[in-house]
């Protein structure tokens, strides 16, 4: 199951509405309002592919958020996202299943 969220204003708070989609394996989000703080809402989902675009305030890795909540990712794409730091690169390297960045 895939979800494309590009015509709505996706925020960290609105990610909780996706948490019930237990078969969601791909998520594509275009939003300048997403910071990454809501990724804990996705931790129970079997996501293998995450594409983020235009996330101007992205703070993917405060602490070990990405590793803890999105550990099953095989593909991660960050298009026109700001806030991806060197720390983010280090933690992304710790995602054992990640085959594509």
C-alpha positions as CSV (number, residue, x, y, z in Angstrom):
1,X,0.0,0.0,0.0
2,X,1.4,3.4,-1.0
3,X,0.3,6.9,0.0
4,X,0.9,10.1,-2.0
5,X,0.4,13.3,0.0
6,X,1.1,16.3,-2.2
7,X,-2.1,18.2,-2.5
8,X,-2.7,18.6,1.3
9,X,-0.8,20.4,4.0
10,X,1.0,17.6,5.7
11,X,2.3,18.5,9.2
12,X,4.0,16.4,11.9
13,X,0.6,16.4,13.7
14,X,-1.3,15.1,10.7
15,X,1.0,12.0,10.4
16,X,-1.0,10.4,13.2
17,X,-3.8,9.9,10.8
18,X,-1.6,7.6,8.8
19,X,-0.7,5.4,11.8
20,X,-3.7,3.2,11.3
21,X,-2.7,2.1,7.8
22,X,-0.9,-1.1,8.9
23,X,-0.2,-2.2,5.3
24,X,1.5,1.1,4.3
25,X,4.9,0.4,2.8
26,X,5.5,3.5,0.7
27,X,5.0,7.1,1.7
28,X,5.5,10.1,-0.6
29,X,5.1,13.5,1.0
30,X,5.5,17.0,-0.5
31,X,5.2,19.5,2.3
32,X,7.1,22.6,3.5
33,X,5.5,22.2,6.9
34,X,6.9,18.8,7.9
35,X,9.8,18.8,10.3
36,X,10.2,15.1,11.1
37,X,9.1,15.4,14.7
38,X,6.0,13.3,13.9
39,X,7.8,10.3,12.5
40,X,7.2,8.4,15.8
41,X,3.6,8.2,14.6
42,X,4.9,5.9,11.8
43,X,7.0,3.6,13.9
44,X,4.5,0.7,13.7
45,X,4.1,0.8,9.9
46,X,6.1,-1.5,7.6
47,X,7.5,1.4,5.6
48,X,10.3,0.5,3.2
49,X,10.2,3.6,1.0
50,X,10.0,7.2,2.1
51,X,10.2,10.1,-0.3
52,X,10.1,13.6,1.2
53,X,10.1,16.7,-1.0
54,X,10.2,20.4,-0.1
55,X,10.4,20.0,3.6
56,X,12.0,23.3,4.4
57,X,12.2,22.8,8.2
58,X,13.2,19.2,8.2
59,X,14.9,18.0,11.3
60,X,15.0,14.3,10.6
61,X,17.4,13.3,13.2
62,X,16.9,15.0,16.6
63,X,18.3,12.3,18.7
64,X,18.0,9.0,17.0
65,X,14.5,9.6,15.6
66,X,15.1,8.1,12.1
67,X,16.9,5.0,13.4
68,X,14.3,4.4,16.1
69,X,11.1,5.0,14.1
70,X,12.0,4.2,10.5
71,X,14.4,1.3,10.9
72,X,12.9,-0.8,8.1
73,X,13.5,1.7,5.4
74,X,15.1,0.4,2.2
75,X,14.8,3.6,0.2
76,X,15.0,7.2,1.5
77,X,14.7,10.3,-0.9
78,X,15.1,13.8,0.3
79,X,14.3,16.3,-2.5
80,X,14.7,20.0,-1.8
81,X,14.6,19.4,1.9
82,X,16.6,21.7,4.2
83,X,17.9,20.9,7.6
84,X,19.6,17.6,6.7
85,X,22.8,17.8,8.6
86,X,26.0,15.8,8.9
87,X,24.5,14.0,11.9
88,X,21.6,12.9,9.6
89,X,24.1,11.4,7.2
90,X,25.7,9.5,10.1
91,X,22.5,8.1,11.4
92,X,21.2,7.2,8.0
93,X,24.3,5.1,7.6
94,X,23.1,3.1,10.6
95,X,19.9,2.0,8.9
96,X,20.9,-1.6,8.1
97,X,18.3,-2.2,5.4
98,X,18.8,1.1,3.5
99,X,19.8,0.3,0.0
100,X,19.0,3.6,-1.7
101,X,19.5,7.2,-0.5
